[in-house]
Amino acid sequence: MTEGPRPWWERLGLLSALRPAGRPHPPTEVLAALALLVIAVPEQLATSRLAGMPPVTGLYAFVAGTVAFAVLGSNPQLSVGADSTIAPLFAVALAHLAPAGSADYVALAGLLAVVVGVFVAAVGLLRLGWIAEFLSAPIITGFLAGVAVIIVVHQLPDVLGLPSVGGNTLHRLHVVVSHLGQANGWSVAITLAVLGLVVVADRVDRRLPAALVGLVGSTALVAGAHLGAHGVAVLGAVAHGAPHVGLHLSWTALRQVLPVSAVVALVVISQSAATSRAFADAGDYRVDMGRDFVGVGAGSILSGLAGAFAVDASPARTAAVAGAGGRTQWSGLGAAVAVVALVPAAGVLKDVPVATLGAILVFIASRIFHLRDLLAVRRFDLFEFALAVVTLLTVALIGVEQGIGVAVGLAIIDRTRLSATPKVHLLGRVPGTTSWEPLSEGNAAAVPGVAVLLFATPLYYANAEHVRSEVERALAKVDHPRAVVLDVIGMHDVDFTGSRVLGRLLDELGHHQVTVGLARAGDHLVETLTRAGLLDRIGRGHLFPSVDAAVQAVSPGG
């Protein structure tokens, strides 16, 4: 019996994330929705404050991101909403354009969310996800660590019960340290209690709703003991009506938010790709990253139109869904429906101490400051560690936009450094086989009179002279070479400068009556060498399918 035609929405790739990744189990989806809800509510409120936005807008962002991704995305477990990684990115930039929390600020944040969403969705539609791989892991680690420093420094006044501070990171630290004697004891106690509760729960079982317990408990304490009269700062009146749908669009505003939108979009793309792929691998299911980018991008667009701010995929919330057994986006939609039901009652949040939200954000910051990864980079390569540290310091001390610019610049410099200084390996035959490997590995033996050199990279203007020097050093290690075999499996391209340098190398070898053979040359390389007139000089009969065949043909005793 044949299956009937698929519904139109399945043919368009819609709603596929509502199908289970594995065997469906509705009660488990309900439990996963509850686990997501208890984490999302305090986190979204805290992230709203970090973003300089009204508290309820974090709830709007969560609902918008969740619904849009459930319809358009592919990953059945990914949680999309307000995220503390990107909140400080645009908050710092927008604070230079309008006072945080003001009508102009909120309008700019909404416009920025829409622009970010367009960027991210376009990357998905145009299959440009390779952009997410542009920044190296050490640089991303340094970037996130710098963001973590910004989050902590921005929360210091709240967790210590001090007045708000503006300015850059060093200025904020200076002001806080100079006013430590004025810290509010109750605020500090609430911070330590909530932070301790969250840390302990995280180590025992990450599914425990410690943040929600801390939020409810501290709010009840502040309201019951009238701690507001003792200097404990609270959220105050919270707008809790329906979102204001619309967009304030002008060319001036668009020009203002465009640069930081590109930065935020790059971070969203990187984090969403990493999160979606990681949980897909862990859950043994496949995802379509293009569609996931479209889903996340659509979530930002919908969030911006609802008066909220840009959204991102959240590793922590996705882990909560996966840990509770959630296997479809029904768990996210269930949590979103519950949040919608809670919005009318958001007025009760007026007694939430800002120290509680600050403590939650400090904990979140500790989760994105990956000290172990930094130490692992340090052990692996000192230069890459330096790149990570420079990125960290630039983000933390100068600014996020400058930090991402430095990160991109460092990534280019690092890649250029590696490609401009490639190694040319001297190969030997593994005894009893036809296999060849670097002599430095100790298992291979050289063939008398033959130098076998492995080119592992394209030959172009930046590395041509270096490669020539490497070849000369390698040849100096061979006694009276009568033949040279170039294993060019990695040299898939040669530019004009590279062809000139290769020509001079052939001149030198010819002057010393050294026979040259090429092994494993690709079609594109053969075509390039032909255009440069080099193949006729080498001889078409000196192209070989393997290193061993080349050595047997050109060796003095061959």
C-alpha positions in Angstrom: 0.0 0.0 0.0 1.5 3.3 -1.1 1.5 6.4 1.1 -0.7 9.3 0.1 0.7 12.7 -0.9 2.4 14.6 1.8 0.7 17.7 3.2 1.7 20.9 1.6 3.5 22.2 4.7 5.7 19.1 4.8 6.6 19.6 1.1 7.7 23.1 2.1 9.7 21.8 5.0 7.5 23.4 7.6 6.7 22.0 11.1 9.2 19.2 10.7 10.7 20.0 14.1 7.3 19.0 15.6 8.0 15.4 14.6 9.8 13.4 17.2 13.6 12.7 17.1 12.9 9.1 18.1 9.9 7.5 19.7 7.2 10.0 20.6 6.2 10.2 24.3 3.7 13.0 25.1 4.1 12.9 28.9 7.9 13.4 28.5 7.2 16.4 26.2 5.1 17.9 29.0 7.9 17.4 31.5 10.4 18.9 29.1 8.1 21.9 28.6 8.0 22.4 32.4 11.8 22.1 32.7 12.2 24.7 30.0 9.6 27.0 31.6 11.3 27.1 35.0 14.6 28.0 33.4 13.3 30.3 30.8 11.3 32.7 32.9 14.0 33.9 35.3 16.6 33.8 32.5 14.5 35.9 30.1 13.8 38.5 32.8 17.5 38.7 33.6 18.5 38.9 30.0 16.0 41.7 29.4 17.7 43.7 32.1 21.1 43.0 30.6 19.7 44.2 27.2 18.5 47.4 28.8 14.9 46.5 27.8 11.6 46.4 29.8 11.5 43.0 31.7 8.4 41.7 29.9 10.1 42.0 26.5 12.3 39.1 27.3 9.1 36.9 27.6 7.9 38.3 24.3 11.3 37.4 22.7 11.1 33.8 24.1 7.6 33.3 22.7 8.5 34.8 19.3 11.7 32.9 18.9 10.1 29.6 20.0 7.1 29.8 17.7 9.0 30.9 14.7 11.6 28.2 15.1 9.0 25.5 15.7 7.4 26.4 12.3 10.5 26.9 10.2 13.4 25.2 11.9 14.6 21.6 11.7 16.1 20.8 15.1 13.5 19.3 17.3 15.2 20.2 20.6 16.7 23.7 20.0 15.5 26.5 22.3 15.4 30.0 20.8 14.8 33.2 22.7 16.5 36.1 24.5 20.2 35.1 25.1 22.8 36.6 27.4 25.6 36.1 24.8 24.2 38.7 22.4 22.3 41.0 24.8 25.5 43.0 25.9 26.6 43.2 22.2 23.7 45.4 21.1 23.1 47.0 24.6 26.5 48.6 24.6 26.1 49.9 21.1 22.5 51.1 21.5 23.4 52.9 24.8 25.4 55.4 22.7 22.4 56.2 20.7 19.6 56.4 23.3 19.1 56.0 27.1 18.5 52.4 28.0 14.9 51.6 28.5 13.7 54.7 26.7 11.1 54.6 23.9 13.9 55.5 21.4 16.1 52.7 22.8 13.3 50.1 22.6 12.5 51.2 19.0 16.2 50.9 18.0 16.4 47.4 19.7 13.3 46.3 17.7 14.8 47.5 14.4 18.1 45.9 15.2 16.3 42.6 15.9 14.6 42.7 12.5 17.9 43.5 10.7 19.7 40.7 12.6 16.9 38.3 11.7 17.1 39.3 8.0 20.9 38.7 8.0 20.6 35.3 9.7 17.6 34.1 7.6 19.4 35.2 4.4 22.5 33.1 5.4 20.1 30.1 5.7 18.3 30.8 2.4 21.5 31.4 0.5 23.3 28.5 2.1 26.1 30.7 3.5 26.5 28.8 6.7 30.2 28.5 6.1 30.4 32.0 7.6 29.8 30.4 11.0 33.1 28.6 10.6 35.2 31.7 9.8 36.3 32.4 13.4 38.6 29.8 15.0 37.6 28.1 18.2 40.3 29.9 20.3 39.1 33.3 19.1 35.5 32.4 19.8 36.5 31.2 23.3 38.3 34.6 23.9 35.3 36.5 22.5 32.8 34.7 24.8 35.1 35.2 27.7 35.2 38.9 27.0 31.4 39.0 26.9 31.3 37.2 30.2 33.6 39.9 31.8 31.2 42.6 30.5 28.2 40.8 31.9 29.8 40.5 35.4 31.1 44.1 35.5 27.7 45.4 34.4 26.0 43.5 37.2 28.3 44.5 40.0 26.2 47.6 41.0 23.0 45.5 41.1 24.5 42.6 43.1 26.2 45.0 45.6 23.2 47.3 45.9 25.0 50.3 44.4 23.7 53.0 42.0 24.0 52.2 38.3 27.2 53.1 36.6 27.9 54.0 33.0 31.1 54.2 30.9 33.5 51.5 29.8 34.6 48.4 31.8 37.5 50.0 33.6 35.5 53.1 34.6 32.7 50.9 35.9 35.2 48.8 37.9 36.9 51.9 39.3 33.5 53.4 40.4 32.3 50.2 42.0 35.6 49.6 43.9 35.7 53.2 45.2 32.1 52.8 46.5 32.4 49.3 48.0 31.9 50.7 51.5 28.4 51.8 50.5 27.3 48.3 49.4 23.9 47.2 50.7 24.1 44.2 53.0 20.7 42.9 52.1 21.4 43.0 48.4 24.7 41.2 48.9 23.1 38.6 51.0 20.4 38.0 48.4 23.0 37.8 45.7 25.1 35.2 47.6 22.0 33.1 48.5 20.6 33.0 45.0 24.1 32.4 43.4 24.9 29.7 45.9 21.5 28.0 45.3 22.0 28.0 41.5 25.6 26.8 41.7 24.8 23.9 44.0 21.7 22.9 41.9 23.8 23.0 38.8 26.3 20.6 40.2 23.6 18.2 41.6 21.2 18.2 38.7 20.9 20.9 36.0 17.2 20.2 35.7 16.5 21.5 39.2 14.6 24.9 39.0 17.1 26.7 41.2 16.8 30.0 39.4 13.0 30.0 39.6 13.1 29.0 43.3 15.6 31.9 43.9 13.4 34.3 42.0 10.2 33.4 43.9 11.9 33.1 47.3 13.8 36.4 47.1 10.7 38.2 45.8 8.6 36.9 48.7 11.3 37.9 51.2 11.6 41.4 49.8 7.8 41.9 49.7 7.2 40.3 53.1 10.1 42.0 55.0 9.6 45.4 53.2 13.3 45.3 52.2 12.7 48.0 49.7 12.7 50.4 52.6 16.2 49.1 53.5 17.7 50.0 50.2 17.1 46.8 48.2 16.5 47.8 44.6 13.5 46.1 42.9 12.2 46.0 39.3 9.2 48.2 40.2 6.1 48.5 38.0 6.3 46.0 35.1 4.3 46.6 31.9 2.4 43.4 31.3 0.0 44.0 28.5 0.0 42.7 24.9 3.1 43.6 22.9 3.0 46.7 20.8 3.3 45.4 17.2 5.1 47.6 14.8 8.5 48.9 13.6 10.1 52.3 13.8 11.9 52.5 10.5 14.0 55.3 9.1 17.2 55.5 7.1 19.0 57.3 9.9 18.0 54.6 12.4 18.9 51.8 9.9 22.4 53.3 9.4 22.9 53.5 13.1 22.0 49.8 13.8 23.4 48.2 10.7 27.1 47.8 11.9 26.2 46.2 15.2 23.5 44.1 13.6 26.1 42.5 11.4 28.2 41.7 14.5 25.2 40.3 16.4 24.2 38.2 13.4 27.6 36.7 13.1 27.5 35.6 16.8 24.0 34.3 16.4 25.0 32.3 13.3 28.1 30.8 15.1 26.2 29.9 18.3 23.1 28.6 16.6 25.2 26.3 14.3 27.3 25.0 17.2 24.3 24.4 19.4 22.2 22.7 16.8 24.9 20.4 15.6 26.1 19.5 19.0 22.7 18.3 20.2 21.9 16.6 16.9 25.1 14.6 17.3 24.3 13.8 20.9 20.7 12.8 20.0 21.7 10.9 16.9 19.4 12.8 14.5 20.0 15.0 11.4 19.4 18.7 11.0 19.2 21.1 8.1 21.4 24.1 9.2 20.0 26.3 6.4 16.5 25.9 7.8 17.7 26.3 11.3 19.2 29.7 10.4 15.9 30.6 8.7 14.0 29.7 11.9 16.3 31.6 14.2 16.3 34.6 11.9 12.5 34.6 11.6 12.4 34.5 15.4 14.4 37.7 15.6 12.2 39.4 13.0 9.0 38.4 14.8 10.5 39.5 18.2 11.5 42.9 16.8 8.1 43.4 15.3 6.6 42.6 18.8 8.7 45.3 20.4 11.3 43.0 21.9 14.9 42.3 20.8 17.1 39.9 18.9 17.0 36.2 19.8 19.5 33.3 19.6 19.8 29.6 20.1 20.5 28.8 23.7 22.8 26.0 24.7 21.6 26.0 28.3 17.9 25.9 27.5 18.4 23.3 24.8 20.3 21.2 27.3 17.3 21.5 29.7 15.0 20.2 27.0 17.2 17.3 26.0 18.0 16.4 29.6 14.2 16.2 30.4 13.6 13.9 27.5 12.1 16.4 25.0 12.2 15.2 21.5 10.1 17.7 19.6 9.4 21.4 19.4 6.1 20.7 21.2 8.0 21.1 24.5 9.1 24.6 23.4 5.6 25.5 22.3 4.2 24.2 25.5 6.5 26.5 27.5 5.7 29.4 25.2 2.0 28.9 25.8 2.6 28.9 29.5 4.6 32.1 29.2 1.8 33.8 27.3 -0.6 32.8 30.1 1.9 34.3 32.7 2.3 37.7 30.9 -0.9 39.2 32.3 0.3 38.4 35.8 3.7 39.9 35.2 2.7 42.8 37.5 3.7 40.7 40.5 7.3 41.0 39.4 7.5 44.5 40.8 9.1 43.2 44.0 11.7 41.1 42.2 15.1 42.3 43.6 17.5 43.3 40.9 20.2 41.5 42.9 18.5 38.2 42.1 18.6 38.9 38.4 22.2 40.0 38.7 23.1 36.8 40.5 21.5 34.7 37.7 23.4 36.7 35.1 26.7 36.3 36.9 26.1 32.6 36.9 25.3 32.6 33.2 28.5 34.6 32.6 30.5 31.9 34.4 29.0 29.3 32.0 30.3 31.1 28.9 33.8 31.9 30.4 35.4 28.6 29.4 38.6 28.6 31.4 39.3 25.0 30.6 39.2 25.7 26.9 41.5 28.7 27.3 44.0 26.5 29.2 43.7 23.8 26.6 44.5 26.4 23.9 47.5 27.5 26.0 48.8 24.0 26.1 48.3 23.4 22.4 49.7 26.6 20.9 51.0 29.8 22.5 50.3 31.9 19.4 46.6 30.8 19.3 46.3 31.4 23.0 47.6 35.0 22.5 44.9 35.5 19.8 42.3 34.4 22.3 43.6 36.7 25.1 43.9 39.7 22.8 40.3 39.1 21.7 39.1 38.7 25.3 40.8 42.0 26.4 39.6 43.9 23.4 36.0 42.9 23.9 36.1 43.4 27.7 38.1 46.7 27.8 37.4 48.5 24.6 34.1 47.2 23.2 32.2 44.4 21.6 32.2 45.8 18.0 35.9 46.5 18.2 36.4 43.0 19.7 34.6 41.3 16.8 36.6 43.4 14.4 39.9 42.4 16.1 38.7 38.8 16.2 38.1 38.7 12.4 41.4 40.5 11.8 43.2 38.1 14.0 41.6 35.1 12.3 42.8 36.4 8.9 46.3 37.0 10.2 46.4 33.6 11.8 45.3 31.8 8.7 47.7 33.9 6.5 50.5 33.0 8.9 49.8 29.3 8.6 49.4 29.3 4.8 52.4 31.6 4.3 54.8 29.3 6.2 53.9 25.7 5.2 56.2 22.8 5.7 57.8 20.9 2.8 58.2 17.3 4.1 61.1 15.1 3.0 59.5 11.6 2.4 60.9 8.1 2.7 59.5 4.6 1.8 58.1 2.5 4.6 60.1 -0.8 4.4 58.3 -3.6 2.7 55.5 -1.4 1.3 54.8 1.1 -1.4 53.8 3.7 1.2 55.7 6.9 1.8 55.7 9.1 4.8 57.9 11.9 6.4 61.4 10.8 7.3 61.0 12.6 10.6 58.5 10.0 11.8 61.2 7.4 11.9 59.4 4.6 10.2 60.6 5.4 6.6 63.9 5.1 4.8 65.2 7.4 2.0 66.0 6.1 -1.4 69.6 6.9 -2.4 69.9 9.7 -4.9 66.2 10.6 -4.8 64.6 13.5 -2.8 60.9 13.0 -2.4 59.2 16.3 -1.3 55.6 16.6 -0.2 53.8 19.9 -1.0 50.8 20.1 1.3 49.5 23.6 0.3 48.7 25.7 -2.7 51.6 27.7 -4.1 50.8 31.4 -4.2 52.4 34.8 -3.7 52.4 34.7 0.1 54.3 31.4 0.5 56.1 30.9 -2.8 59.6 32.1 -1.6 59.1 30.3 1.7 58.4 27.0 -0.1 61.4 27.5 -2.3 63.6 28.0 0.8 62.1 24.9 2.4 62.8 22.9 -0.7 66.5 24.0 -0.7 66.8 23.1 3.0 65.3 19.7 2.3 67.6 19.0 -0.7 70.6 19.9 1.4 69.8 16.9 3.6 70.1 14.5 0.6 73.5 13.4 -0.5 74.0 14.1 -4.2 70.4 14.0 -5.3 70.0 12.9 -9.0 66.2 13.0 -9.0 63.5 14.9 -7.3 59.9 13.8 -6.9 57.4 16.4 -6.0 54.3 15.0 -4.3 51.8 17.8 -5.1 48.7 16.2 -3.8 48.1 19.3 -1.7 49.1 21.8 -4.3 45.7 22.1 -5.9 46.4 25.7 -7.2 49.4 27.8 -8.3 49.1 31.5 -8.9 51.3 33.6 -11.3 53.9 34.4 -8.5 54.0 30.7 -7.5 54.6 29.7 -11.1 57.5 32.1 -11.5 59.1 30.7 -8.3 58.5 27.1 -9.4 60.1 28.0 -12.7 63.2 29.3 -11.0 63.4 26.1 -8.9 63.2 24.0 -12.1 66.0 26.1 -13.6 68.2 25.4 -10.6 67.5 21.6 -10.6 68.1 21.5 -14.4 71.4 23.3 -14.0 72.5 20.5 -11.7 71.1 17.7 -14.1 68.5 16.7 -11.5 65.5 14.9 -13.0 62.1 16.1 -11.8 58.9 14.0 -11.5 55.4 15.0 -10.3 53.3 12.6 -8.3 49.5 12.9 -7.8 49.0 16.1 -9.7 45.3 17.1 -10.1 43.7 18.1 -13.3 43.5 21.8 -12.3 47.2 21.8 -11.4 48.2 20.2 -14.7 46.1 22.8 -16.6 47.8 25.6 -14.6 51.3 24.3 -15.2 50.5 23.9 -18.9 49.4 27.6 -19.2 52.6 28.7 -17.4 54.8 26.6 -19.8 56.1 24.6 -16.9 54.6 21.2 -17.8 56.6 21.0 -21.1 59.8 21.7 -19.1 59.0 18.9 -16.6 57.7 16.6 -19.4 54.3 15.0 -19.6 55.9 11.6 -19.2 57.0 12.7 -15.8 53.5 12.8 -14.3 52.8 9.8 -12.1 49.7 8.5 -10.3 51.7 7.7 -7.1 54.8 8.6 -5.3 56.2 5.0 -5.6 55.6 4.9 -9.3 57.4 8.2 -9.7 60.4 7.1 -7.7 60.8 3.9 -9.6 60.7 5.8 -12.9 63.1 8.6 -12.1 65.5 7.1 -9.6 69.1 6.7 -10.9 68.9 2.9 -10.7 65.3 2.8 -12.0 
